[in-house]
Amino acid sequence: MKFNEKVWANTTAVFVGVVYLFCRFAIALFPGFSMAVTRSWFHGFDVARIWTPRAFSENFLLGFVTAVALSWLAGWLFAWLYNYFSVKK
């Protein structure tokens, strides 16, 4: 089986973009719960000092664009590596 690199990359980028937007809206709607989840994902690291419930801050667009772009690149690289290593030699 061979992956189409562009299809895999596009799928990964769209998925990460949707997750990014979901997280931003979750922070705006449920800031306390979002901070609790963040703490649990970072093994109890105290994020209260750096936490801002302003989900749509000045760097929202930069974060969204870089997350989508890097996930596209990671998706493409994953598919390319999969195809490379799955070839029987």
C-alpha positions, 0 to 999 in steps of 0.5 A: 500500500502506498500513501499519496503524500499530498492527500495525507499532508492536506488531511493532516493540515486540515485536521490540525487546523480544526483542532486548533480552532476547537481549542481556541473556542474551548479556551474562550468558552470554558477557561477554567476547564481548559486550564485544568486540561492543560495542567493535566497534559503537562503533568501538573505544570502550573500554567496559571502564571502564563495563562490568558483566557483571551483565546483570540489574542494578537498571535492567534493568526500566527499560531494557526498558520504555523500549526497548519503549515508545520502539520502539512509538512509533517504529514507529507514527510510521514507519508513519504517516509512510509512509502520509502520504508514500505518498498520491498527490496 
